[in-house]
Amino acid sequence: MTTSTTVADPFVDQLVGAWGSWGPTMTRNARRVAFVSDRFGSPEVFVQDVISAGTLPTPHRITLSDDPVIAVSWSADSAWLAVAVATDGGVRQQVWVVRPDGSDAQRIAGSRDQHAELGPWSRSGHRVVVTLPSTEPEQPARAYLVDPESGARDDLATGELIHILDVSVEERLVILRDGGRGHEFVVVVDRLTDDDHPLLVEPWAGSAETALIRPSPESESSPLIAYLATEAGLPRRQLVAMPLGPHGWRGESHVLAGRDDAELEELDADDAGRVLLLVWNAAGRSEIDLLDTASGQRTRVDGLPGQVVTNPVISRDGRSVLLTVEGPLRPRALWRLDTSTHAWSPVTDGPELPEGLVEPTLETLTARDGLTLTGWLYRAASGDGPPAAMIHLHGGPESQERPAFSPQHQALVAAGITVFAPNIRGSSGFGSEFVHADDLALRWNAHADIVDCRDWLLAQELAVASTVAVEGRSYGGYATLASLAFTPDVFAAGVAVCGMSDLHTFYRDTEPWIAAAATTKYGHPVDDAELLAELSPLGRADDIVAPLLVVHGELDTNVPVGESHQIVAALRERGADVEYLELAGEGHEYRRADSKRELVRTMVEFLRQKLLG
């Protein structure tokens, strides 16, 4: 397959080169932080002191290998860092351990043939959870507690699609989740008695990506409480508390905090369980509460230095919070929050940005069946010719377009192309009914949403019929191909980034644990074979008439690169207008600055030519 070539664009280069810092983790005394940053072109681990005033310190760089870093976490005794890296830049990950000064680095799990998932550290000492998903269908995943000094592994849990969420202080109780996407169940496992007890009441349709065990406040009769951020059985994701006691005893679960206008997205707690950190997602923007578990009082923290918060961690004594903050006009950076004074202070610095960046507006439209949709509009300045626009479709689909820093969107706006980034049905952040509104055969309604977004752009005179493109990555790449194949006269051009072209070959070639989790969302490859065939763009490739740019990472095993190869081959066989860009050394996520620069340059050049002439 061929790759596209592009010309240099200083504005794009400066945007893509705007590095960030994210994923903080603290020492026990909260005086030092480790985090991930791509300030030198590829994500690496950095360590530095945390100060609340004065000149920011220079971070110390820790180099493990040439592979991009995914995440880092500090052990309870502050003696070790655990690091997840992308093997060769691809989908499969390795877990490394290293001393905070960069010594004694060693790989403890994962390889080119085996994906390893980094889990939490034990709450005392220094043992870290590592989960190894199945490499073959029907095989279970296995989780271990690993000692970084000796490499010794203790069995922790076994299950089909397990993810370890937390381990109690004495390592007796384990919270894990299992099950397909959006239909998961969460249990607490007693390692001493080998019993497990569900933490979510039926119906289980939902998820709990965050759960933790902490001591109960003095007003409670149970010694421990499990806190979960979940929408299972609820209209939106809320904070649910479940009292826990000896011999498998469980109290009544109850909603401790919830909102009708927002979902609980992030959750953390101090060691004593006295202070809970809650991060809410309100239509894409983040809001922070601190919850006193003894009094039940919830306090809003104002002055957030950005619109989107991720990876928040509260110190063990509850006195400070470190988190990642970003917005449309600033890339990711670390900030510190004093939980007593609510004062904010920067932890990391950031790069210089080009002038002329656009602040998006949150827009609302109504789908043809009456469902309310929202999206972020990046409006380009009016030019001499007809206005042009691109609809950007996020991945997932259980993800959400938010007002984050996007070099791609900003570069397109600078080129004169308005970007509309909607959250079509199936997106997260808007409640359980909305996120399941595209499951299985309901996916046709999600495809209709995309056309409705195009019609909204025309009604707002942001484009004309011949100047609207559609673009997306991962599931959004699939939705782009589907839009061009199923509604061939609607869009003037398309850009499909690492999207599925045939759902059957996707199930055949993807990682086994990814395929097993996807059946609840897309359908079963055997039981729903006819539906998957109808929903696959490859079967309707002859109907694609719009110019198309296809992009894929060479090492992608989530949506395997063959998904792009086969749609490009089918289109080229009949002489269609299709270009292909394959990014060497990249997997499903594009982490290296050179790759991101080539992608954005190519996309801008392609759409400028096809939409603006």
Residue pairs with C-beta under 8 A, 6 or more apart in sequence:
1 565
1 568
1 580
1 582
2 580
3 580
3 581
3 582
4 549
4 579
4 580
4 581
4 602
4 606
6 598
6 601
6 602
6 605
7 601
7 605
8 601
9 411
9 601
9 604
11 354
11 411
11 414
12 407
12 411
12 597
12 600
12 601
12 604
13 597
14 352
14 353
14 354
15 353
15 354
15 407
15 410
15 411
15 600
16 407
16 593
16 596
16 597
16 600
17 351
17 593
17 597
18 331
18 350
18 351
18 353
18 405
18 407
19 37
19 38
19 39
19 40
19 41
19 331
19 350
19 351
19 593
20 37
20 38
20 326
20 331
20 332
20 333
20 350
20 405
21 35
21 36
21 37
21 39
21 46
21 324
21 332
21 333
21 334
21 347
21 348
21 350
22 35
22 36
22 37
22 310
22 311
22 324
22 332
22 334
23 35
23 36
23 71
23 72
23 311
23 324
24 33
24 34
24 35
24 311
24 313
24 322
24 323
24 324
24 334
24 347
25 33
25 34
25 35
25 72
25 73
25 74
25 81
25 313
26 32
26 33
26 50
26 74
26 313
26 315
26 316
26 322
27 33
27 74
27 78
28 76
28 77
28 78
28 316
29 78
30 50
30 315
30 316
30 317
30 319
30 320
31 49
31 50
32 47
32 48
32 49
32 50
32 78
32 100
33 47
33 48
33 49
33 50
33 322
33 334
33 347
34 45
34 46
34 47
34 72
34 73
34 74
34 81
34 100
35 45
35 46
35 59
35 72
35 334
35 348
36 43
36 44
36 45
36 46
36 69
36 70
36 71
36 72
37 43
37 44
37 46
37 59
37 348
38 44
38 591
38 593
39 351
40 61
41 592
41 593
41 594
42 68
42 591
42 592
42 593
43 68
43 69
43 70
43 591
44 61
44 62
44 63
44 68
44 69
45 61
45 62
45 64
45 69
45 72
45 81
45 83
45 98
46 59
46 60
46 61
46 62
47 59
47 60
47 62
47 81
47 100
48 57
48 58
48 59
48 60
48 347
48 348
49 57
50 320
50 322
50 336
50 347
51 57
51 345
52 336
52 338
52 343
52 345
53 345
56 346
56 347
56 348
56 349
59 348
60 101
60 102
62 81
62 98
62 100
62 102
62 105
63 102
64 83
64 85
64 96
64 98
64 105
65 85
65 96
67 85
67 86
67 87
67 88
67 89
67 94
68 85
68 86
68 89
68 591
68 592
69 83
69 84
69 85
69 86
70 84
70 85
70 86
70 93
70 118
71 83
71 84
71 118
72 81
72 82
72 83
72 84
73 81
73 82
73 118
73 120
73 121
73 128
74 80
74 81
74 100
74 121
75 81
75 82
75 121
75 125
75 126
75 128
75 148
76 121
76 122
76 123
76 124
76 125
76 126
77 124
77 125
77 126
78 100
79 99
79 100
79 126
80 97
80 98
80 99
80 100
80 126
80 128
80 148
81 97
81 98
81 99
81 100
82 95
82 96
82 97
82 118
82 121
82 128
82 148
83 95
83 96
83 97
83 98
83 118
84 93
84 94
84 95
84 96
84 116
84 117
84 118
85 93
85 94
85 96
86 92
86 93
86 587
86 589
86 591
87 93
87 94
87 110
87 111
87 112
88 112
88 555
88 585
88 587
89 553
89 555
89 585
89 586
89 587
89 591
89 592
90 553
90 555
90 556
90 557
90 586
90 587
90 588
91 115
91 511
91 555
91 556
91 557
91 558
91 587
91 588
92 110
92 111
92 112
92 113
92 114
92 115
92 116
92 511
92 557
93 110
93 115
93 116
93 117
93 118
94 107
94 109
94 110
94 111
94 116
95 107
95 108
95 109
95 110
95 116
95 117
95 118
95 128
95 130
95 146
96 105
96 106
96 107
96 108
97 104
97 105
97 106
97 108
97 128
97 148
98 104
98 105
98 106
99 105
106 148
106 151
108 128
108 130
108 146
108 148
108 151
109 116
109 130
109 132
109 144
109 146
110 116
113 135
114 132
114 135
115 132
115 133
115 511
115 513
116 130
116 131
116 132
117 130
117 131
117 132
117 133
117 163
118 128
118 129
118 130
119 128
119 129
119 130
119 131
119 143
119 163
119 164
120 128
120 129
120 164
120 165
120 166
120 167
121 127
121 128
121 129
122 128
122 129
122 145
122 167
122 169
122 171
123 167
123 168
123 169
123 271
124 169
124 170
126 147
126 148
126 149
127 145
127 146
127 147
127 148
127 154
127 171
128 145
128 146
128 148
129 143
129 144
129 145
129 146
129 156
129 164
129 167
130 143
130 144
130 146
130 153
131 141
131 142
131 143
131 144
131 162
131 163
131 164
132 141
132 142
132 143
132 144
133 141
133 161
133 511
133 512
133 513
134 140
134 141
134 160
134 512
134 513
134 516
135 512
136 512
137 512
137 515
137 516
139 512
140 158
140 159
140 160
141 158
141 159
141 160
141 161
141 162
141 513
142 155
142 157
142 158
143 155
143 156
143 157
143 158
143 162
143 164
143 176
144 153
144 154
144 155
144 156
145 153
145 154
145 156
145 167
145 171
146 152
146 153
146 154
147 153
156 164
156 167
156 174
156 191
157 164
157 174
157 176
157 189
159 176
159 178
160 178
160 179
160 516
161 178
161 179
161 180
161 513
161 516
161 517
162 176
162 177
162 178
163 176
163 177
163 178
164 174
164 175
164 176
165 175
165 176
165 177
165 186
165 208
165 209
165 210
165 211
165 212
166 174
166 175
166 211
166 212
166 213
167 173
167 174
167 175
167 213
168 174
168 213
168 224
171 191
172 190
172 191
172 192
173 188
173 189
173 190
173 191
173 213
173 224
173 244
174 188
174 189
174 191
175 186
175 187
175 188
175 189
175 199
175 211
175 212
175 213
175 226
176 186
176 187
176 189
177 184
177 185
177 186
177 187
177 207
177 208
177 209
177 211
178 184
178 185
178 187
179 185
179 204
179 520
180 516
180 517
180 518
180 519
180 520
180 521
181 207
181 398
181 517
181 518
181 520
181 521
182 205
182 206
182 207
182 398
182 435
182 436
182 439
182 520
182 521
183 204
183 205
183 206
183 520
184 204
184 206
184 207
184 208
184 232
185 198
185 200
185 204
186 198
186 199
186 200
186 208
186 211
186 228
186 230
186 232
187 196
187 197
187 198
187 199
188 196
188 197
188 199
188 213
188 226
188 244
189 195
189 196
190 196
190 197
190 248
193 247
193 248
195 248
197 248
197 250
199 208
199 211
199 226
199 228
199 242
199 253
200 206
200 208
200 228
200 230
200 232
200 233
200 240
200 253
201 232
201 233
201 253
202 233
203 232
203 233
204 232
204 233
205 232
205 233
205 432
205 436
206 230
206 231
206 232
206 233
206 234
206 237
206 432
207 230
207 231
207 232
208 228
208 229
208 230
208 232
209 229
210 228
210 229
210 266
210 267
211 226
211 227
211 228
211 229
211 230
211 267
212 226
212 227
212 267
212 268
212 269
213 224
213 225
213 226
213 227
213 244
214 224
214 225
214 227
214 269
214 270
214 271
214 272
214 273
215 223
215 224
215 225
215 272
215 273
216 222
216 223
216 224
216 225
216 243
216 273
217 273
217 274
217 293
217 294
218 294
219 294
220 243
221 243
221 251
222 243
222 244
222 245
222 249
222 251
223 244
223 245
223 246
224 243
224 244
224 245
225 241
225 242
225 243
225 244
225 273
226 241
226 242
226 244
227 239
227 240
227 241
227 242
227 256
227 267
227 269
227 276
228 239
228 240
228 241
228 242
228 267
229 237
229 238
229 239
229 240
229 264
229 265
229 266
229 267
230 237
230 238
230 240
231 237
231 238
231 263
231 431
231 432
231 435
232 432
234 240
234 255
234 258
234 432
235 260
235 431
235 432
235 433
236 258
236 259
236 260
236 262
236 263
236 264
236 431
236 432
237 263
237 264
237 265
237 432
238 255
238 256
238 257
238 258
238 259
238 263
238 264
239 255
239 256
239 257
239 258
239 264
239 267
239 276
239 278
239 291
240 253
240 254
240 255
240 256
241 253
241 254
241 255
241 256
242 250
242 251
242 253
243 250
243 251
243 252
244 250
244 251
245 251
256 291
256 296
257 264
257 278
257 289
257 291
257 298
258 264
259 280
259 282
261 282
261 283
262 280
262 281
262 282
262 283
262 287
263 280
263 281
263 428
263 429
263 430
263 431
264 278
264 279
264 280
264 281
265 279
265 280
265 281
265 286
265 429
266 277
266 278
266 279
266 309
266 310
266 311
266 312
267 276
267 277
267 278
267 279
268 276
268 277
268 312
268 313
268 314
268 321
269 275
269 276
269 277
269 314
270 314
270 315
270 316
270 317
270 318
271 316
271 317
271 318
272 318
273 293
274 292
274 293
274 294
274 318
275 290
275 291
275 292
275 293
275 314
275 318
275 339
276 290
276 291
276 293
277 288
277 289
277 290
277 291
277 312
277 314
277 321
278 288
278 289
278 290
278 291
278 298
279 286
279 287
279 288
279 309
279 312
279 323
280 286
280 287
280 288
280 289
281 400
281 402
281 429
283 362
283 374
283 429
283 430
284 307
284 308
284 362
284 374
284 376
284 400
284 401
284 402
284 403
284 423
284 429
285 307
285 308
285 402
285 403
286 304
286 306
286 307
286 308
286 309
287 300
287 304
288 300
288 301
288 304
288 309
288 312
288 337
289 298
289 299
289 300
289 301
290 298
290 299
290 301
290 339
291 297
291 298
291 299
292 298
292 299
301 337
301 342
302 342
303 342
303 344
304 325
304 344
305 325
305 335
305 344
305 346
306 325
306 326
306 327
306 330
306 333
306 335
307 326
307 327
307 328
307 402
307 403
307 404
308 325
308 326
308 327
308 402
308 403
308 404
309 323
309 324
309 325
310 323
310 324
310 326
310 332
311 323
311 324
312 321
312 322
312 323
312 324
313 321
313 322
313 323
314 320
314 321
314 339
315 321
315 322
318 339
319 338
319 339
319 340
320 336
320 337
320 338
320 339
321 336
321 337
321 339
322 334
322 335
322 336
322 337
322 347
323 334
323 335
323 337
324 332
324 333
324 334
325 332
325 333
325 334
325 335
326 332
326 333
326 404
326 405
327 403
327 404
327 405
328 357
328 358
328 359
328 360
328 378
328 403
328 404
328 405
328 406
328 409
328 410
329 353
329 357
329 359
329 405
330 350
330 353
330 405
331 350
331 351
331 353
331 405
332 405
333 346
333 347
333 348
333 349
333 350
334 346
334 347
334 348
335 344
335 345
335 346
335 347
336 344
336 345
336 346
336 347
337 343
337 344
338 345
356 414
357 410
358 378
358 379
358 380
358 409
358 410
358 413
360 376
360 377
360 378
360 403
360 409
360 421
361 376
361 377
361 379
362 374
362 375
362 376
362 377
362 403
363 374
363 375
363 376
363 377
363 420
364 372
364 373
364 374
365 372
365 373
365 374
365 375
365 422
365 452
365 453
365 456
366 372
366 373
366 452
367 373
367 425
367 445
367 448
367 449
367 452
368 448
368 452
369 445
369 448
371 425
371 437
371 449
373 422
373 423
373 424
373 425
373 449
373 452
373 453
374 422
374 423
374 430
375 401
375 420
375 421
375 422
375 423
375 453
376 401
376 402
376 403
376 420
376 421
376 422
377 418
377 419
377 420
377 421
377 462
378 409
378 410
378 412
378 413
378 418
378 419
378 420
378 421
379 413
379 418
379 462
380 387
380 388
380 389
380 412
380 413
380 414
380 415
380 416
380 417
380 418
380 419
381 416
383 416
383 612
385 612
385 613
386 463
386 464
386 466
386 467
387 418
387 461
387 462
387 463
387 464
387 467
388 416
388 417
388 418
388 463
388 467
388 468
388 469
388 607
388 611
388 612
389 417
389 418
389 419
389 420
389 457
389 462
389 463
389 467
389 468
389 469
390 412
390 417
390 418
390 419
390 420
390 468
390 469
390 470
390 471
390 495
390 607
390 611
391 420
391 421
391 422
391 450
391 453
391 454
391 457
391 468
391 469
391 470
391 471
392 401
392 408
392 409
392 419
392 420
392 421
392 471
392 472
392 476
393 421
393 422
393 424
393 450
393 470
393 471
393 472
393 475
393 476
393 479
393 480
394 400
394 401
394 421
394 423
394 427
394 472
394 473
394 475
394 476
395 472
395 473
395 474
395 475
395 476
395 477
396 426
396 427
396 428
396 474
396 475
396 476
397 424
397 426
397 427
397 438
397 446
397 475
397 476
397 479
397 521
398 426
398 427
398 428
398 435
398 521
399 427
399 428
399 475
400 423
400 427
400 428
400 429
400 430
401 421
401 422
401 423
401 427
402 429
407 596
407 600
408 599
408 600
408 603
409 419
409 421
411 600
411 603
411 604
412 419
412 603
412 604
412 607
413 419
415 604
415 607
415 608
415 612
416 608
416 612
417 469
417 607
417 608
417 611
417 612
418 457
418 462
418 463
420 453
420 456
420 457
420 462
422 449
422 450
422 453
423 429
423 430
424 438
424 446
424 449
424 450
424 453
424 479
425 434
425 437
425 438
425 442
425 445
425 446
425 449
426 434
426 435
426 436
426 437
426 438
426 439
426 443
426 446
427 434
427 435
428 435
436 442
437 445
437 446
438 445
438 446
439 520
439 521
440 521
440 522
440 523
440 528
440 531
441 531
443 522
443 535
444 535
446 479
447 479
447 482
447 483
447 486
447 487
450 470
450 479
450 483
451 483
451 487
451 490
454 468
454 470
454 490
454 491
457 463
457 468
458 464
458 465
458 468
465 492
466 492
467 492
467 611
467 612
468 490
468 491
468 492
469 491
469 492
469 493
469 494
469 495
469 607
469 610
469 611
470 479
470 480
470 483
470 484
470 491
470 493
470 494
470 495
471 480
471 494
471 495
471 496
471 497
471 603
471 607
472 478
472 479
472 480
472 495
472 496
472 497
472 499
473 497
473 498
473 499
474 497
474 498
474 499
474 558
474 559
474 588
475 499
475 500
476 497
476 499
477 496
477 497
477 498
477 499
477 500
477 559
478 496
478 499
478 500
478 501
478 537
478 559
479 499
480 494
480 495
480 496
480 499
481 494
481 496
481 499
481 500
481 501
481 537
481 544
481 567
482 535
482 537
483 490
483 491
483 494
484 491
484 494
484 537
484 544
484 545
484 546
484 548
485 537
485 540
485 541
485 543
485 544
486 537
486 540
486 543
488 543
488 544
488 545
488 546
489 545
491 546
492 546
492 547
492 610
492 611
493 546
493 547
493 548
493 549
493 606
493 607
493 610
493 611
494 546
494 547
494 548
494 549
495 548
495 549
495 550
495 551
495 603
495 606
495 607
496 548
496 549
496 550
496 551
496 564
496 567
497 550
497 551
497 552
497 599
498 551
498 552
498 553
498 556
498 558
498 559
498 563
498 564
498 588
499 559
499 563
499 564
500 506
500 536
500 559
500 563
501 536
501 537
501 538
501 541
501 563
501 564
501 566
501 567
502 536
502 537
502 538
502 539
502 563
502 566
503 522
503 523
503 525
503 532
503 533
503 535
503 536
504 525
504 529
504 532
504 533
504 536
505 538
505 560
505 562
505 563
505 566
506 515
506 559
506 560
506 563
507 515
507 518
507 525
507 532
508 525
509 557
509 560
509 562
509 563
510 518
510 557
510 558
510 559
510 560
511 557
511 558
514 558
515 525
519 525
522 528
522 532
522 535
523 531
523 532
523 535
525 532
533 539
537 544
537 567
538 566
538 567
538 570
541 567
541 570
541 571
542 570
542 574
544 571
544 576
545 576
546 577
547 577
547 578
547 579
547 606
547 610
548 571
548 576
548 577
548 578
548 579
549 578
549 579
549 580
549 581
549 602
549 603
549 606
550 564
550 567
550 568
550 578
550 579
550 580
550 581
551 564
551 580
551 581
551 582
551 583
551 599
551 602
551 603
552 559
552 561
552 563
552 564
552 565
552 580
552 581
552 582
552 583
553 561
553 582
553 583
553 586
553 587
553 588
553 589
553 590
553 595
554 561
554 582
554 583
554 584
554 585
554 586
555 561
555 585
555 586
555 587
556 586
556 587
556 588
557 587
557 588
558 587
558 588
559 588
561 582
564 580
564 582
568 578
568 580
571 578
572 578
579 606
581 598
581 599
581 602
583 590
583 595
583 598
583 599
584 595
585 592
585 595
586 592
586 595
590 596
590 599
